[in-house]
Amino acid sequence: MNRQYSDVKSKYILQAESVIKQYKQYDEVITAVNRVDLKVEEGEFVAIIGTSGSGKSTFLHCCAGLDRVDAGSIKIRGQDITKMGHDELSRFRGENMGFVFQRHNLIPQFTALENILIPTLMCNKPGYQYEETLRRLIKTLNIEDRLHHLPSELSGGQQQRVAIARALINMPQILFADEPTGNLDRANADEVLSLLLKTRDVIGQTLIMVTHDMQIASHADRIFRMDNGRLTLERDYIDGQRRTTTY
């Protein structure tokens, strides 16, 4: 099906309603996400915190279309991704969403540049020229001199910068990040957060991040807590205002 995606302006870039995700473990059904609702405005930085096994990463993967939900709906830019087929969802995700994993997931045989450009092969944005975006990203992320190195020749922080550039190369309107600083020391974690916030300001996209690090989460506009598959608001906008300054 060749669906044309609407550009209807909405206050919310993401709307998750009554989302349920379950897994079968032997004879037991585990409800990882239990009737979760979430609305995120364009340009927001939302952090989701919670203990290991609380369901926060599973919910993030559902919102990004990486996992299928068992019930409920998830709309990105007004389009219900839970109703899309595999090919349609892959195309939509490539054109509208980026994802940064805890482990960078770079292809070891590809150079940094080749890893960054992988999403452009699967993106069909008419008239989109990625060269200028690439130039801005590699400058912002300070990896100009590492582009022709293999992942094994990069430090952990450099590998994560390459992964961030890969997630942003198609100029997604919404970026999902699953514990992007979880494998980094404090200095590198702070640097990656700074880079994410800087690119968010430069590109102007929405950022939804799962993290166990309250120091990282404290820079978000809103903080939600996941507990036993349920999502509750931990902290709303400070003084009713969205944060606009970089880290």
DRENTOR-438315 format. One record per residue (C-alpha): x, y, z. Coordinates in steps of 0.1 Angstrom, whole numbers, padded with zeros to 4 digits, always signed. Example, Ala and Ser with C-alpha at 12.3 -4.5 7.8 and 13.67 -1.06 7.14 Angstrom:
REM residues 2
+0123-0045+0078
+0137-0011+0071
This chain:
REM residues 247
+0000+0000+0000
+0014+0034-0010
+0000+0055+0018
+0005+0092+0018
+0014+0104+0053
-0003+0136+0064
+0015+0166+0078
-0014+0176+0099
-0002+0200+0126
-0008+0187+0160
+0003+0197+0195
+0015+0161+0200
+0041+0143+0180
+0035+0111+0200
+0003+0097+0214
+0003+0064+0231
-0031+0051+0244
-0038+0021+0266
-0006+0003+0254
-0002-0033+0265
+0028-0055+0258
+0030-0090+0271
+0055-0119+0270
+0050-0155+0276
+0075-0171+0300
+0069-0209+0302
+0032-0211+0313
+0031-0176+0327
+0021-0144+0309
+0043-0114+0319
+0027-0079+0313
+0057-0057+0307
+0036-0027+0297
+0002-0023+0314
-0023+0001+0298
+0002+0030+0295
-0008+0064+0282
+0016+0091+0271
+0014+0123+0251
+0045+0142+0240
+0046+0176+0224
+0068+0185+0195
+0102+0196+0207
+0099+0182+0242
+0126+0162+0260
+0109+0135+0280
+0128+0111+0303
+0115+0078+0315
+0132+0064+0346
+0126+0032+0366
+0144+0001+0379
+0156-0028+0357
+0127-0049+0345
+0101-0021+0351
+0091-0021+0314
+0106+0013+0304
+0128+0000+0276
+0100-0023+0263
+0076+0007+0262
+0102+0028+0244
+0107+0000+0218
+0069-0001+0213
+0067+0036+0208
+0095+0034+0182
+0078+0006+0163
+0107-0019+0172
+0083-0041+0192
+0046-0048+0183
+0020-0040+0210
-0006-0065+0221
-0032-0038+0226
-0036-0001+0224
-0024+0024+0198
+0007+0045+0192
+0005+0075+0169
+0035+0094+0155
+0025+0126+0137
-0011+0114+0138
-0003+0081+0121
-0011+0049+0140
+0020+0028+0136
+0003-0002+0153
-0018-0006+0121
+0011-0006+0097
+0025-0036+0079
+0062-0044+0082
+0074-0027+0050
+0052+0004+0056
+0063+0007+0092
+0100+0003+0082
+0096+0031+0057
+0077+0054+0081
+0102+0048+0109
+0132+0055+0086
+0116+0088+0075
+0104+0101+0109
+0122+0084+0137
+0157+0078+0150
+0169+0054+0177
+0200+0054+0199
+0207+0021+0217
+0227+0016+0249
+0251-0005+0229
+0260+0014+0198
+0252-0016+0174
+0277-0004+0148
+0285-0028+0120
+0322-0038+0127
+0332-0042+0090
+0319-0007+0081
+0338+0025+0087
+0322+0052+0109
+0310+0071+0078
+0295+0040+0062
+0276+0032+0095
+0263+0067+0097
+0249+0066+0061
+0231+0032+0064
+0197+0048+0072
+0199+0070+0040
+0197+0038+0019
+0163+0031+0034
+0148+0066+0035
+0127+0080+0007
+0122+0117+0015
+0116+0134-0018
+0142+0161-0024
+0161+0154+0008
+0199+0159+0004
+0218+0143+0034
+0252+0159+0026
+0245+0192+0045
+0230+0173+0075
+0261+0150+0075
+0284+0180+0075
+0266+0196+0105
+0264+0164+0124
+0300+0154+0122
+0310+0189+0131
+0286+0191+0161
+0297+0156+0173
+0334+0163+0167
+0341+0132+0146
+0354+0147+0114
+0388+0130+0118
+0373+0095+0127
+0350+0090+0097
+0373+0064+0080
+0380+0044+0111
+0364+0011+0119
+0344+0008+0152
+0372-0012+0168
+0395+0018+0163
+0372+0041+0182
+0367+0047+0219
+0334+0040+0235
+0324+0076+0235
+0334+0080+0198
+0314+0049+0189
+0283+0064+0206
+0288+0097+0188
+0288+0077+0155
+0256+0060+0166
+0240+0093+0174
+0250+0106+0140
+0234+0075+0124
+0202+0081+0143
+0200+0117+0132
+0212+0115+0096
+0177+0114+0081
+0166+0144+0102
+0140+0125+0122
+0113+0145+0139
+0115+0123+0170
+0146+0106+0185
+0143+0077+0209
+0173+0069+0232
+0175+0037+0253
+0200+0042+0281
+0224+0059+0256
+0249+0066+0284
+0245+0033+0303
+0278+0019+0292
+0298+0051+0297
+0317+0067+0326
+0305+0099+0341
+0326+0122+0319
+0316+0104+0286
+0279+0102+0298
+0278+0139+0304
+0294+0145+0270
+0269+0123+0252
+0240+0141+0269
+0255+0175+0259
+0258+0163+0223
+0222+0150+0223
+0209+0183+0236
+0230+0203+0212
+0218+0183+0182
+0182+0186+0195
+0186+0224+0195
+0203+0224+0161
+0178+0200+0144
+0148+0209+0166
+0135+0174+0172
+0117+0157+0201
+0138+0135+0224
+0124+0106+0244
+0150+0089+0266
+0150+0059+0289
+0176+0063+0316
+0184+0050+0351
+0206+0081+0357
+0187+0108+0376
+0215+0133+0368
+0208+0128+0331
+0170+0128+0336
+0171+0160+0355
+0177+0179+0323
+0144+0167+0308
+0113+0189+0305
+0092+0161+0321
+0102+0130+0339
+0080+0098+0340
+0086+0068+0362
+0079+0032+0351
+0070+0007+0378
+0057-0028+0371
+0046-0018+0336
+0028+0014+0348
+0038+0049+0339
+0033+0079+0362
+0044+0115+0360
+0074+0122+0383
+0081+0158+0374
+0063+0183+0352
+0077+0214+0335
+0097+0236+0359
+0075+0267+0367
+0053+0257+0337
+0081+0263+0312
+0099+0240+0288
+0136+0239+0291
+0153+0256+0261
+0189+0259+0273
+0215+0233+0263
+0234+0212+0288
